[in-house]
Every structure is written in structure tokens, then in C-alpha cells.
Amino acid sequence: MARSEQRPVVTLRSTAGTGHSYVTRKNRRNNPDRLTLLKYDPVARAHVLFREER
């Protein structure tokens, strides 16, 4: 079974400039824009914004 293009794998990169990233999936129909989540950055030791990379 092929992976759906409706829920692609996306990389979330830290905006703090530490280089830390998370990998997740998103639904393109509900979120067509770039995904932005507030997540924990262990390098910065704080919660920072993570933005979707393309």
C-alpha cells in the first residue's frame, strides 16, 4: 500500500536557530499552509516555535 499524499511527512525546524527538528505528518486538506507549532527545544531548553520546512 502506498503512502497517501494527503498526509505527507513534514519536518519541523526550530526558529531558535539551534538546528533541532521534529518529524510529523499533516493533513494537506485541513492545513494547506505551512505548519507552525509551539514545541520544546532541548538545545535551547525552552518552548519555541517550530516551522514546517519544505
N, CA, C and O atoms as a GROMACS GRO file, in nm:
protein
  216
    1MET      N    1   0.083  -0.117   0.000
    1MET     CA    2   0.000   0.000   0.000
    1MET      C    3   0.088   0.125   0.000
    1MET      O    4   0.180   0.135   0.081
    2ALA      N    5   0.061   0.217  -0.088
    2ALA     CA    6   0.141   0.338  -0.099
    2ALA      C    7   0.098   0.439   0.007
    2ALA      O    8  -0.018   0.444   0.048
    3ARG      N    9   0.193   0.519   0.049
    3ARG     CA   10   0.163   0.626   0.143
    3ARG      C   11   0.079   0.732   0.074
    3ARG      O   12   0.099   0.762  -0.043
    4SER      N   13  -0.014   0.788   0.147
    4SER     CA   14  -0.104   0.887   0.091
    4SER      C   15  -0.035   1.022   0.079
    4SER      O   16   0.039   1.064   0.169
    5GLU      N   17  -0.060   1.090  -0.030
    5GLU     CA   18  -0.010   1.226  -0.047
    5GLU      C   19  -0.097   1.325   0.029
    5GLU      O   20  -0.063   1.443   0.040
    6GLN      N   21  -0.210   1.277   0.081
    6GLN     CA   22  -0.298   1.362   0.161
    6GLN      C   23  -0.235   1.392   0.296
    6GLN      O   24  -0.260   1.498   0.353
    7ARG      N   25  -0.154   1.300   0.350
    7ARG     CA   26  -0.089   1.318   0.479
    7ARG      C   27   0.061   1.298   0.463
    7ARG      O   28   0.114   1.195   0.503
    8PRO      N   29   0.132   1.396   0.405
    8PRO     CA   30   0.275   1.380   0.382
    8PRO      C   31   0.356   1.397   0.511
    8PRO      O   32   0.310   1.459   0.607
    9VAL      N   33   0.476   1.342   0.510
    9VAL     CA   34   0.569   1.360   0.622
    9VAL      C   35   0.631   1.498   0.607
    9VAL      O   36   0.680   1.532   0.500
   10VAL      N   37   0.630   1.578   0.716
   10VAL     CA   38   0.690   1.711   0.713
   10VAL      C   39   0.793   1.722   0.825
   10VAL      O   40   0.782   1.656   0.928
   11THR      N   41   0.892   1.807   0.803
   11THR     CA   42   0.996   1.833   0.903
   11THR      C   43   0.969   1.968   0.965
   11THR      O   44   0.948   2.067   0.894
   12LEU      N   45   0.970   1.973   1.098
   12LEU     CA   46   0.952   2.099   1.170
   12LEU      C   47   1.088   2.141   1.225
   12LEU      O   48   1.148   2.067   1.302
   13ARG      N   49   1.137   2.260   1.186
   13ARG     CA   50   1.268   2.309   1.227
   13ARG      C   51   1.251   2.422   1.328
   13ARG      O   52   1.161   2.505   1.314
   14SER      N   53   1.336   2.426   1.430
   14SER     CA   54   1.329   2.526   1.536
   14SER      C   55   1.360   2.665   1.482
   14SER      O   56   1.451   2.682   1.400
   15THR      N   57   1.284   2.764   1.530
   15THR     CA   58   1.310   2.903   1.491
   15THR      C   59   1.414   2.967   1.582
   15THR      O   60   1.454   3.081   1.560
   16ALA      N   61   1.459   2.894   1.686
   16ALA     CA   62   1.560   2.949   1.777
   16ALA      C   63   1.700   2.939   1.717
   16ALA      O   64   1.796   2.991   1.775
   17GLY      N   65   1.713   2.873   1.603
   17GLY     CA   66   1.843   2.864   1.538
   17GLY      C   67   1.934   2.757   1.594
   17GLY      O   68   2.055   2.762   1.572
   18THR      N   69   1.878   2.660   1.667
   18THR     CA   70   1.958   2.555   1.727
   18THR      C   71   1.979   2.437   1.633
   18THR      O   72   2.068   2.355   1.656
   19GLY      N   73   1.897   2.427   1.529
   19GLY     CA   74   1.909   2.316   1.436
   19GLY      C   75   1.829   2.194   1.475
   19GLY      O   76   1.830   2.094   1.403
   20HIS      N   77   1.758   2.199   1.587
   20HIS     CA   78   1.677   2.086   1.631
   20HIS      C   79   1.552   2.077   1.544
   20HIS      O   80   1.497   2.179   1.503
   21SER      N   81   1.507   1.954   1.516
   21SER     CA   82   1.389   1.936   1.432
   21SER      C   83   1.306   1.818   1.480
   21SER      O   84   1.356   1.727   1.546
   22TYR      N   85   1.179   1.823   1.445
   22TYR     CA   86   1.084   1.715   1.469
   22TYR      C   87   1.030   1.669   1.334
   22TYR      O   88   1.029   1.746   1.238
   23VAL      N   89   0.985   1.543   1.326
   23VAL     CA   90   0.922   1.490   1.206
   23VAL      C   91   0.780   1.449   1.243
   23VAL      O   92   0.758   1.382   1.343
   24THR      N   93   0.684   1.490   1.161
   24THR     CA   94   0.544   1.459   1.186
   24THR      C   95   0.470   1.448   1.053
   24THR      O   96   0.530   1.462   0.947
   25ARG      N   97   0.340   1.423   1.059
   25ARG     CA   98   0.256   1.419   0.940
   25ARG      C   99   0.150   1.528   0.954
   25ARG      O  100   0.114   1.568   1.064
   26LYS      N  101   0.100   1.574   0.839
   26LYS     CA  102  -0.008   1.672   0.844
   26LYS      C  103  -0.108   1.642   0.733
   26LYS      O  104  -0.075   1.578   0.633
   27ASN      N  105  -0.228   1.689   0.752
   27ASN     CA  106  -0.334   1.673   0.654
   27ASN      C  107  -0.334   1.798   0.564
   27ASN      O  108  -0.361   1.908   0.611
   28ARG      N  109  -0.303   1.777   0.436
   28ARG     CA  110  -0.295   1.891   0.344
   28ARG      C  111  -0.430   1.957   0.319
   28ARG      O  112  -0.437   2.076   0.291
   29ARG      N  113  -0.537   1.881   0.329
   29ARG     CA  114  -0.670   1.938   0.305
   29ARG      C  115  -0.708   2.036   0.417
   29ARG      O  116  -0.766   2.141   0.390
   30ASN      N  117  -0.677   2.003   0.542
   30ASN     CA  118  -0.712   2.090   0.655
   30ASN      C  119  -0.609   2.199   0.677
   30ASN      O  120  -0.644   2.308   0.723
   31ASN      N  121  -0.480   2.172   0.645
   31ASN     CA  122  -0.372   2.268   0.668
   31ASN      C  123  -0.289   2.287   0.542
   31ASN      O  124  -0.180   2.231   0.531
   32PRO      N  125  -0.338   2.364   0.445
   32PRO     CA  126  -0.261   2.381   0.322
   32PRO      C  127  -0.139   2.471   0.340
   32PRO      O  128  -0.043   2.460   0.264
   33ASP      N  129  -0.142   2.559   0.440
   33ASP     CA  130  -0.029   2.649   0.465
   33ASP      C  131   0.080   2.577   0.544
   33ASP      O  132   0.062   2.462   0.586
   34ARG      N  133   0.191   2.644   0.563
   34ARG     CA  134   0.300   2.585   0.641
   34ARG      C  135   0.258   2.572   0.787
   34ARG      O  136   0.196   2.661   0.844
   35LEU      N  137   0.291   2.459   0.844
   35LEU     CA  138   0.254   2.427   0.981
   35LEU      C  139   0.347   2.498   1.079
   35LEU      O  140   0.468   2.502   1.057
   36THR      N  141   0.292   2.555   1.186
   36THR     CA  142   0.370   2.620   1.292
   36THR      C  143   0.320   2.568   1.425
   36THR      O  144   0.202   2.583   1.457
   37LEU      N  145   0.410   2.508   1.504
   37LEU     CA  146   0.372   2.452   1.634
   37LEU      C  147   0.468   2.500   1.741
   37LEU      O  148   0.587   2.521   1.715
   38LEU      N  149   0.417   2.519   1.863
   38LEU     CA  150   0.500   2.552   1.978
   38LEU      C  151   0.541   2.422   2.044
   38LEU      O  152   0.458   2.352   2.102
   39LYS      N  153   0.671   2.389   2.035
   39LYS     CA  154   0.721   2.263   2.089
   39LYS      C  155   0.847   2.289   2.170
   39LYS      O  156   0.903   2.398   2.166
   40TYR      N  157   0.891   2.188   2.243
   40TYR     CA  158   1.008   2.200   2.329
   40TYR      C  159   1.137   2.180   2.248
   40TYR      O  160   1.149   2.083   2.174
   41ASP      N  161   1.231   2.272   2.264
   41ASP     CA  162   1.363   2.262   2.202
   41ASP      C  163   1.462   2.227   2.312
   41ASP      O  164   1.493   2.312   2.396
   42PRO      N  165   1.515   2.103   2.315
   42PRO     CA  166   1.605   2.063   2.423
   42PRO      C  167   1.739   2.135   2.419
   42PRO      O  168   1.805   2.144   2.522
   43VAL      N  169   1.780   2.186   2.304
   43VAL     CA  170   1.906   2.259   2.296
   43VAL      C  171   1.890   2.396   2.361
   43VAL      O  172   1.977   2.440   2.437
   44ALA      N  173   1.779   2.464   2.332
   44ALA     CA  174   1.752   2.596   2.391
   44ALA      C  175   1.692   2.584   2.530
   44ALA      O  176   1.687   2.682   2.605
   45ARG      N  177   1.645   2.464   2.566
   45ARG     CA  178   1.579   2.436   2.694
   45ARG      C  179   1.460   2.528   2.718
   45ARG      O  180   1.443   2.584   2.827
   46ALA      N  181   1.378   2.542   2.614
   46ALA     CA  182   1.258   2.625   2.623
   46ALA      C  183   1.161   2.583   2.514
   46ALA      O  184   1.197   2.512   2.420
   47HIS      N  185   1.037   2.627   2.527
   47HIS     CA  186   0.938   2.605   2.423
   47HIS      C  187   0.952   2.717   2.321
   47HIS      O  188   0.947   2.835   2.356
   48VAL      N  189   0.971   2.680   2.195
   48VAL     CA  190   0.986   2.778   2.087
   48VAL      C  191   0.899   2.736   1.969
   48VAL      O  192   0.849   2.623   1.965
   49LEU      N  193   0.882   2.826   1.874
   49LEU     CA  194   0.806   2.794   1.754
   49LEU      C  195   0.887   2.706   1.662
   49LEU      O  196   1.006   2.729   1.642
   50PHE      N  197   0.821   2.606   1.606
   50PHE     CA  198   0.881   2.518   1.506
   50PHE      C  199   0.800   2.537   1.379
   50PHE      O  200   0.677   2.525   1.382
   51ARG      N  201   0.868   2.566   1.267
   51ARG     CA  202   0.800   2.588   1.140
   51ARG      C  203   0.829   2.476   1.042
   51ARG      O  204   0.936   2.414   1.045
   52GLU      N  205   0.734   2.450   0.957
   52GLU     CA  206   0.748   2.345   0.856
   52GLU      C  207   0.853   2.383   0.754
   52GLU      O  208   0.857   2.496   0.705
   53GLU      N  209   0.940   2.285   0.721
   53GLU     CA  210   1.039   2.302   0.616
   53GLU      C  211   0.989   2.234   0.491
   53GLU      O  212   0.914   2.137   0.499
   54ARG      N  213   1.030   2.283   0.376
   54ARG     CA  214   0.991   2.217   0.251
   54ARG      C  215   1.112   2.174   0.176
   54ARG      O  216   1.101   2.117   0.068
   0.00000   0.00000   0.00000
